[in-house]
Amino acid sequence: MGIKALGYVVIETAKPAEWDAFLADIVGTMRAGSSDGVALYRIDDRPFRFRIETGKREHFRAAAYEVGDAQELAEVCEKVAAAGRPIEEGTTDEARERGVAAFFRTSDPAGNGLEFFHGDVRDDVAFVSPAGVSGFVTGDMGMGHTVFAAPNFTECHEFYRNIGFHDTDIPRFHFSDAADDPGMGFAFMHADNGRHHSVALGEMPMPPSGCVHLMLEMKAQADVGKCHDRMRLAKVPESASIGRHVNDQTFGFYMQCPGGFDFEIGADPLVIDPASWEPTAHLVPSEWGHVWAWQKALEEQDQKEREEGA
């Protein structure tokens, strides 16, 4: 039993027009229809990857992960219930709306929203990006990855291991030179496919948005660069400049979405063999680049103080 891949995400928003502009015009996803306060967006041959539900708050409701069949779904459900997490079975109508045979809702021990499903569907509708993106890398590796906050880090890490995810990289990052800096634990975990991680956990407080970031992989670095230009011209807040990660080798950048969490847009990542991968523990997150907004703010403050003291 294992987890196949990240299938789709469910997001609640009180700003559907902002999400529409962000997903279609900046990210380059394809509009796939809307009705009854729900808008769908696609990046490949799945009828949708983004389910945007109009509501009263800005919140990442769920990352939905696929398993092989009904038996495996039942096994995951049993493991989730054994961990003391709530189970809510999706109705037949809800499953049809999601393009799956069956699913259930739950959450991890930190409260991050999850769905698990089997019986995914595809169609022959050609993906055409309104922003000209040549394509997104999905297939067996799914739509990308999610990163969640896990203040109860050890408990959450064990939960994901127990339900079928596997360790890829288990580092502890230090973001200052202070001797007493305890660092921040991370767990990058892969599903049963070649994507370096389909979910990751950070030892940090829970954000109001319900998510730290969501990653999409584009087919070419040129697509990433053009998306960065669209972000800049539209004055979408940049969260981290273009760079390359150490552990998964992804070339990309981060920007803030209307829901308050970050989107990582990347290309050319490391593809692993999930059957033989031995977990690593890298010391730093980025090989180069990825200057974060908070780092820029500190640098600007330091520069201002030096100029005032001169």
N, C-alpha and C positions, 0 to 999 in steps of 0.2 A: 504493500500500500504506500502511496506517495501522493504528492501534489504535482499536477502537471504544469500549471502556469497561471499567471494573473490574467483573468479573462476580461473583466470590465470593472468600472468604478461607478459608485452612486454618490452624487453630490447634491446637497441641499443649498439653495440660495434664495435670497430676497432680491437679487440683482441679475435676473436671467439675461437681460440685454447686454450687460457687461461681460457675462460669461460667453454669450454668443460671439461678441466681437473678439474676445480673447482667443477662444478656441478656433474660430474660423479664420480670422484676419491675421492674428499673430502666430499662433501655433501652426495653423494650416490644416486643421481637421475638416472633414466634409460634413455638412449638415445632412442629417438623415431623417428629418421629420420631427414634428412636435404635435402634442395634443394633451388636453387636460392638465396643463401646467408641467408637462414633461417634455424636454427637448433632448434629442439623441444626436450623437456625433460619431463618425466612424473614421478609422485610419487604415482599414484594409477590407478583406472580404467578409468580416463579421458584420451583421446588421448595425451594431453599434458597439463602441467601447466606452463612451461617456454617456451616462444617464444623469441629466441635470434636472432636478426636481425643484419646482418653485415652492418656497416655504417662508418661514419667518426669520431664519438665521443663516449665517454662513457656516456650513459644516460639512466636512467630509464624512459621509454616512458609512460607506463600506468599500473595502477592496474585496472583489469576488474572485475566488480561486477555483480552478477546475480540477476535478478528479476523474478517474477513468470510467466508472460505471455506478449503477445504483448500489451495488454491494460496497464499493469503496466509499461512497458517500455515507452510507449507514455506519461504516467503521469509523470514519472521521467524526461523525456525529456522536458516537459512543465515547470517543476519546475526549471530545470537547466537553460533553456532559460530565464525564468522570473528573475533569479538571474544575468542576463547579461553575462552569459558564452557562448562561441561559441559552436555550434552544427555541427558535421560532421557525416552524416549517412554513415555507412559502406556499401560497395557494396555487391552484392550477392556472388561474388567470395571471397571477404575478409571474409564474414561471414562463408562460407564453410571452408575456411582455418582455422578459429578459432573453428570450431566445434559447431557453434551456429546458431539459426534461423535468428537472426537479432541483430544488435548492433549499437551504436553510440559512437563517440569520443567526449571528452570535456576536461575541466580542472577546478580545483577549483579556488577560488579568488586569491590564491597565485601562480597559474600557474602549480600546480602539475597535471600530466597527468592521466586521467581517461577514462575508457570505461564502458558502461553498456550494458547488453545483456540479451536475454531470449532464451529458447530452447536449453539447453545444451545437450551434448551427452555423452554416456559412451560406452565402448566396453568390450569384454571378454578376452583381452590380459592380461596375468598375469604380475604383476609388479615384476621385478627381479632387485635388486640393485647390480650394479657392485662392490660396496664397502661392500656389506653384510648387509646393513641396514634391519632390520626385517620388517619395514614398517613405513609409515607416517600416522598420524591421519588427516583425511579429512572428507568425507561423508557430512552430512548436515552442518558441521561447515566450509566447504570450505578448501582452501589450507593453510590458516594461516592468517597473518595480515601484513599490511604495516603501516609505520610511516612516516609522511610527515612533513616538516618544514612549519610553518605558521607565518611569520612575522606580518601579519595582522590577528592576532589570533582570535579576536572576530568575524570578518567577516567570516573567514573560518569555525569556529565552528558553526555559525548560518547556513551557507550553508549546511553543512553535516546534521544538524538536520532537515532542511527543506526538504531534498530529501529522508529522510527515515531512517537515522541512529539514534541511541539512546545513551544517556549518560550512561556510566558505572562507570567511576572514573574521577573526575575533580579536580586534585590536583594542587598545586603550589609548585614546588620543589626548595629548596635553596641549592646551591652547595658550599657555603662558610659560615663562621661564622660572616662575616662582618655585622654590624648593618644596613648598607645602601644597602645590597643586596636585590634587588627587587624580586628575585626569577624568576622562569620560569614557565609559565602556560602550562599545558598539558590537552588534552581532549582524553580520551580513550573511544571509542564508539563501541557499539555492533550492529550487524545486527540482523535479526530475527532467530537467532540460539544460541546455548549454548556457543559459544566461547566468552571469556571475552571481547575481542575487535577485530574487523575486520579491523578497521582503527584507527589511533591515530594521533594527531597533537601536535607539539611542538612549543612553541613561540620562534622561533630562525630564524636566517638568512637562506635564501635559499642556499643549497649546490649545487655545480656544477653538482653533480651526478643525481639530480632530486629526491632523496629519502634519508631518514635518515636510515631506516633499514627495512628489510623484515624478517618475522618470519616463520619458518617451525616447526611443531611439530612431533617428532618421537614417536614411540610406547612405548619405554622403556628408562629408564635412562642409561642403558648399551649402547644403541645406541648413546646417547648423548656423553657419555664418550669416546667411540671408535672414534666418529667423532672428538672430541677434540684432541685425539692422532694423527689422520690423519692430522689435521691442523698443529699440532706442528712439526711432522716429515717432512711435506712438506714446512715448514717455511712460512706458510700463516700468515700474521699479526693478532695477537689476539687483539681484541678491548676491551673486558672485560672478566675477568676470570669467572669460573663457580660460580654460585650463585643462589639464589632464590628470585623472586620478591615478594613484599608485596601484591600488588593489585590482580594480576592474579595467584599468587603462582607457576608460571612456574619455573622449575629447568632447567638451561641452561647456555649458554655462547654466546659471540658475536665474530665474525671474519670479516675481511674485504674481500669483494669480488673483482674481477677484475674491476668492474664498479666504485669502490671508495666508495660505501656505505656498510653498515654492514649487515651481516646475523646473525640473532638470531636463534640458534638451541636449542630447548627445549623439555621438556616432563612433564607429570603429572600436567597440569595446573588446575585451578579452572574451573568448568563448571557451568554456571549460568542458571537460568530460565529467558529467555528474557522477558517473559510476566509480571513477578512480581518484577524484579530487581529494587532496589532503589539505585540511584547514591551515590557513596562514594567520599571521598576526602582524600586520604592517604597523610601522611606527608613526607615519604621517599620512594624512588623507590625500594629498595632492603632490604630484611629481613637479608640476609647475603651474603658475596661474592660480585661478580660483581665489582671487582676493575678495573677501566677503565685505558686504556693506558695513558691518560693524567694525571691521579692520580699517576700512577707509575712513570711517568716522573718527576712530582713535588716532590714525595718522594725521588727519586734518587738525584735530584738537591739539596734538603734540606740536605740529608745525606752528599753529597759532600762538601757543604758549611760548615757543622759542622766539618768535618774532616780537611778541610783547615784552619779553625779557631782555631783548637785545638793546 
